[in-house]
C-alpha cells in the first residue's frame, strides 16, 4: 500500500520568503520523504508567521484539516525541523497527539528521531529549546522596543494618518513614522474643526468620509474612530504607551500643535452629554435653540405616538423643563423667520453698494500702506549697498561696516514683517456681487438643502446668540449678526446711503 505524506514549511520573517528559505526546506523534505518511501501529495507553506501558537497559522490549520480527513489517507507529516512545526511545547505535543489519533507521524528531516521513548524525549527537548529561544528573543525584543520608545521612535503599529517609510523592518530601524499623504491632511483638518466646538464625533466622521477617508483607510470613519484619534497625544508629538504606561516625545513630525490638540480634546471628548447618539439630521436647531425661561440650550427627545415616533425639542435644564415643542413645528417657524429677514432686491443693491464700497476702501488703503513699506525696504537695501562701498573706500572700518549692516538688515526684517500684516485680497467684483445676491434671496431654500454642519454654521452666522423658544411655543431672535442688522436697517429706511449707527459693513 502506498504511504502518503504532506510537507509543512514555515518562515517567521517575511524577508526570509525572498531568500529561498521555504524552497530549501521543501527540497530537503522531498529528499527525506523519498528516502523513507513516502509519496508527497500536498505541500503547505506558512509565510511570515510565528510558531508560538497554532491558531495564528492558517496554513498549519489547513494542513491539520487535510490530514484529519480519512479519505486523504495521510500517514506522515514531514517538517524540516521541529521548531518549524512548533516553538511551544504544550501546543506542539497536543497537535502531535491529535495527529496520532489518525495514525499520522510527525517526522523531522534534521532531528530524525526514532518512534520510541528516547526518540520522543529528544523530540520534546528540541521543541523545549525552540520555546526557550522564542521566549528569550521576546524579552530582547521588548527591551529593544522600550529603548527605542524612550529615544523617541514609535515601535508599534503606526497610528491612523502615519506609515513606515520603507517596506521591511530592517530598513525602518531607527526611523520614525512618516505622514501618510492622503490620510494625514484629512485628520489635521478634522482636529481644527473639532476645536471649534460646533461638531460632535458623528458629524466629524461624516465630514472625514466626505473628504475621502474611507478611500484610503480600511473602513469609513465612525464616531469610534474619531474618538480614538482625538484621544491620542501622538498627533502633537507626545507618544504614550499603555504597555509600559510611559510617555516620550517622538521624533516624528506632528500633524498639529499641542494647543490645537488640547482645544479639540476639551471641545469633543470632555464635553458632557446627557443624551445618546441620535440622528442629528432630525434636529438641525440643536445647539442654537434656547429656553426663554432659563436661557439654557434645548435638548432633543423622541417620543412614541400613535402614528410612530414624534420628535421634540425640550428644555435641557432639569430644574426648569418648562417648554416642550415638536421639532416639525419649530422648523416651520424657523423657515418663516428666514423668510422675514430675507431682503428685497432693492435692499440687496444698497447692501452691496455699502459693503463693497467699504471693502474697496480698505483694500486701497492696505495697498497704499504696503507700497510705503516696499519703498522703505528699497531705500534700506540701497543703504546696505552704500555701506559695502564705504567699506571698500575706507570710510568705514570692517567692524563699523558690519555693525551698520546688521542694524539695516534688522530694520529690513521688521519692515517685511509689517508688510506681511497688510493682507490685500483680490476679488472679482461681479462674481462676488452675484454670489451675495443669490445667497441672500435664496436663504430659505439654501437652509433646507445644506447638510447638518453647514446648516449649523449658517445659523450661527445669522443668529450668533441663538433663538429663544417662548412659553407659547413660538420662537423669536435674540439679535441678528451685524450684516443682517444692516440689511434690516436698510429695509426700514428709504435713504440711499443709510448707515445705521454701530454697524460695520
ZIRAUR-V353204 format. One record per residue. N is the residue number from 0. RES is the residue in one letter. OMEGA is omega in radians with two decimals (999 if undefined). Layout:
# ZIRAUR-V353204
n/res/omega
N/RES/OMEGA
N/RES/OMEGA
This chain:
# ZIRAUR-V353204
n/res/omega
0/X/-3.10
1/X/3.08
2/X/-3.10
3/X/-3.12
4/X/3.03
5/X/3.11
6/X/3.05
7/X/3.10
8/X/-3.09
9/X/2.92
10/X/-3.07
11/X/-3.10
12/X/3.12
13/X/-3.14
14/X/3.13
15/X/3.14
16/X/-3.05
17/X/-3.09
18/X/3.03
19/X/3.13
20/X/3.11
21/X/-3.14
22/X/3.12
23/X/3.12
24/X/-3.11
25/X/-3.14
26/X/3.14
27/X/3.14
28/X/3.12
29/X/3.12
30/X/-3.14
31/X/-3.13
32/X/3.13
33/X/-3.14
34/X/-3.14
35/X/-3.14
36/X/-3.13
37/X/3.09
38/X/-3.13
39/X/-3.12
40/X/3.13
41/X/3.13
42/X/3.10
43/X/-3.09
44/X/3.11
45/X/-3.05
46/X/3.04
47/X/-3.13
48/X/3.07
49/X/3.13
50/X/-3.07
51/X/-3.10
52/X/3.13
53/X/-3.02
54/X/3.10
55/X/-3.10
56/X/-3.09
57/X/-3.12
58/X/3.11
59/X/3.09
60/X/3.09
61/X/3.13
62/X/-3.13
63/X/3.09
64/X/3.14
65/X/-3.10
66/X/-3.08
67/X/3.08
68/X/-2.98
69/X/-3.08
70/X/3.12
71/X/3.03
72/X/3.13
73/X/-3.14
74/X/-3.12
75/X/3.01
76/X/-3.04
77/X/3.07
78/X/-3.13
79/X/3.07
80/X/3.13
81/X/3.13
82/X/2.99
83/X/-3.11
84/X/3.13
85/X/3.03
86/X/3.08
87/X/-3.00
88/X/-3.08
89/X/-3.12
90/X/3.14
91/X/3.14
92/X/3.12
93/X/3.13
94/X/3.10
95/X/3.12
96/X/3.11
97/X/-3.14
98/X/-3.14
99/X/3.10
100/X/3.11
101/X/-3.14
102/X/3.13
103/X/3.12
104/X/3.02
105/X/-3.06
106/X/3.12
107/X/-3.14
108/X/-3.08
109/X/3.12
110/X/-3.10
111/X/-3.07
112/X/3.12
113/X/3.13
114/X/3.09
115/X/-3.08
116/X/-3.13
117/X/3.14
118/X/3.13
119/X/3.10
120/X/3.11
121/X/3.11
122/X/3.14
123/X/3.12
124/X/3.14
125/X/3.12
126/X/3.08
127/X/3.10
128/X/3.10
129/X/3.13
130/X/3.12
131/X/3.11
132/X/3.12
133/X/-3.09
134/X/3.10
135/X/3.08
136/X/3.14
137/X/3.11
138/X/3.13
139/X/3.13
140/X/3.13
141/X/3.13
142/X/3.13
143/X/3.13
144/X/3.13
145/X/3.12
146/X/3.11
147/X/-3.13
148/X/-3.12
149/X/3.08
150/X/3.10
151/X/3.14
152/X/-3.09
153/X/-3.05
154/X/-3.06
155/X/3.07
156/X/-3.07
157/X/3.03
158/X/3.13
159/X/-3.13
160/X/3.10
161/X/3.10
162/X/3.06
163/X/-3.07
164/X/-3.09
165/X/-3.06
166/X/-3.01
167/X/3.13
168/X/-3.11
169/X/-3.12
170/X/-3.07
171/X/-3.12
172/X/3.10
173/X/3.13
174/X/3.11
175/X/3.04
176/X/3.09
177/X/-3.13
178/X/3.03
179/X/-2.95
180/X/-3.10
181/X/-3.06
182/X/-3.06
183/X/3.13
184/X/3.13
185/X/-3.14
186/X/3.12
187/X/3.13
188/X/3.13
189/X/3.11
190/X/-3.12
191/X/3.06
192/X/-3.10
193/X/-3.08
194/X/3.12
195/X/3.10
196/X/-3.10
197/X/-3.14
198/X/2.96
199/X/-3.03
200/X/-3.13
201/X/3.13
202/X/3.11
203/X/3.11
204/X/3.12
205/X/3.13
206/X/3.14
207/X/3.12
208/X/3.09
209/X/3.12
210/X/3.04
211/X/-3.13
212/X/-3.11
213/X/3.13
214/X/-3.05
215/X/3.11
216/X/-3.05
217/X/3.11
218/X/3.09
219/X/3.12
220/X/3.07
221/X/3.13
222/X/3.10
223/X/3.11
224/X/3.11
225/X/3.11
226/X/-3.13
227/X/-3.11
228/X/-3.07
229/X/-3.13
230/X/-3.05
231/X/3.08
232/X/3.14
233/X/-3.02
234/X/2.99
235/X/2.98
236/X/-3.09
237/X/-3.04
238/X/3.05
239/X/3.11
240/X/3.07
241/X/-3.10
242/X/-3.14
243/X/-3.08
244/X/-3.12
245/X/3.03
246/X/3.09
247/X/3.08
248/X/-3.04
249/X/3.08
250/X/-3.12
251/X/3.12
252/X/-3.14
253/X/3.05
254/X/-3.07
255/X/3.04
256/X/-3.05
257/X/-3.14
258/X/3.12
259/X/3.13
260/X/-3.11
261/X/-3.12
262/X/3.10
263/X/-3.13
264/X/-3.13
265/X/-3.06
266/X/-3.04
267/X/-3.06
268/X/-3.06
269/X/3.13
270/X/-3.12
271/X/-3.14
272/X/3.14
273/X/-3.12
274/X/3.08
275/X/3.14
276/X/3.12
277/X/3.08
278/X/-3.06
279/X/3.11
280/X/3.13
281/X/-3.06
282/X/-3.10
283/X/-3.12
284/X/3.10
285/X/-3.12
286/X/3.13
287/X/-3.11
288/X/-3.08
289/X/3.10
290/X/3.14
291/X/-3.05
292/X/-3.04
293/X/-3.14
294/X/-3.13
295/X/3.11
296/X/3.11
297/X/3.12
298/X/-3.06
299/X/-3.07
300/X/3.03
301/X/-3.12
302/X/3.13
303/X/3.08
304/X/-3.13
305/X/-3.09
306/X/3.13
307/X/-3.09
308/X/3.04
309/X/-3.04
310/X/-3.06
311/X/2.81
312/X/3.08
313/X/-3.13
314/X/-3.10
315/X/-3.13
316/X/-3.08
317/X/-3.13
318/X/-3.10
319/X/3.12
320/X/-3.08
321/X/-2.99
322/X/3.07
323/X/-3.03
324/X/3.14
325/X/-3.13
326/X/-3.13
327/X/-3.12
328/X/3.13
329/X/-3.10
330/X/3.09
331/X/3.11
332/X/-3.14
333/X/3.08
334/X/3.12
335/X/3.11
336/X/3.10
337/X/-3.13
338/X/-3.12
339/X/-3.09
340/X/3.13
341/X/-3.02
342/X/3.05
343/X/-3.14
344/X/-3.14
345/X/-3.12
346/X/3.13
347/X/3.12
348/X/3.12
349/X/-3.14
350/X/3.14
351/X/-3.13
352/X/-3.10
353/X/-3.08
354/X/-3.09
355/X/3.08
356/X/3.12
357/X/3.14
358/X/3.14
359/X/3.13
360/X/3.13
361/X/-3.14
362/X/-3.14
363/X/3.11
364/X/3.12
365/X/3.12
366/X/3.14
367/X/-3.12
368/X/3.10
369/X/3.13
370/X/3.11
371/X/-3.13
372/X/3.11
373/X/3.12
374/X/3.12
375/X/3.12
376/X/3.14
377/X/3.12
378/X/3.13
379/X/3.12
380/X/3.07
381/X/3.11
382/X/3.13
383/X/3.11
384/X/-3.13
385/X/3.09
386/X/3.10
387/X/3.13
388/X/3.13
389/X/3.09
390/X/3.13
391/X/-3.14
392/X/-3.11
393/X/3.11
394/X/3.06
395/X/2.96
396/X/3.12
397/X/-3.12
398/X/3.13
399/X/3.13
400/X/-3.14
401/X/-3.13
402/X/3.11
403/X/3.12
404/X/3.12
405/X/-3.14
406/X/-3.12
407/X/3.12
408/X/3.11
409/X/3.14
410/X/3.09
411/X/-3.13
412/X/3.12
413/X/3.14
414/X/3.13
415/X/3.09
416/X/3.10
417/X/-3.13
418/X/-3.12
419/X/3.12
420/X/3.14
421/X/-3.13
422/X/-3.12
423/X/-3.10
424/X/3.08
425/X/3.14
426/X/3.07
427/X/-3.03
428/X/-3.07
429/X/-3.12
430/X/-3.11
431/X/3.11
432/X/-3.12
433/X/3.11
434/X/-3.14
435/X/-3.14
436/X/-3.11
437/X/3.13
438/X/-3.05
439/X/-3.09
440/X/3.13
441/X/-3.05
442/X/-3.09
443/X/3.14
444/X/-3.11
445/X/-3.12
446/X/-3.13
447/X/-3.01
448/X/-3.07
449/X/3.03
450/X/-2.98
451/X/-3.12
452/X/-3.13
453/X/3.05
454/X/-3.10
455/X/3.08
456/X/3.14
457/X/3.13
458/X/-3.12
459/X/3.12
460/X/-3.12
461/X/-3.08
462/X/-3.04
463/X/3.14
464/X/3.06
465/X/-3.12
466/X/3.14
467/X/3.01
468/X/-3.05
469/X/-3.10
470/X/3.13
471/X/3.08
472/X/2.96
473/X/-3.13
474/X/3.06
475/X/-3.13
476/X/3.00
477/X/2.95
478/X/-3.13
479/X/3.05
480/X/-3.12
481/X/-3.12
482/X/-3.11
483/X/3.00
484/X/3.08
485/X/3.12
486/X/3.14
487/X/3.13
488/X/3.11
489/X/-3.12
490/X/-3.08
491/X/3.12
492/X/-3.03
493/X/-3.12
494/X/-3.10
495/X/-3.04
496/X/-3.13
497/X/3.03
498/X/-3.10
499/X/-3.10
500/X/3.11
501/X/-3.13
502/X/3.04
503/X/3.13
504/X/999
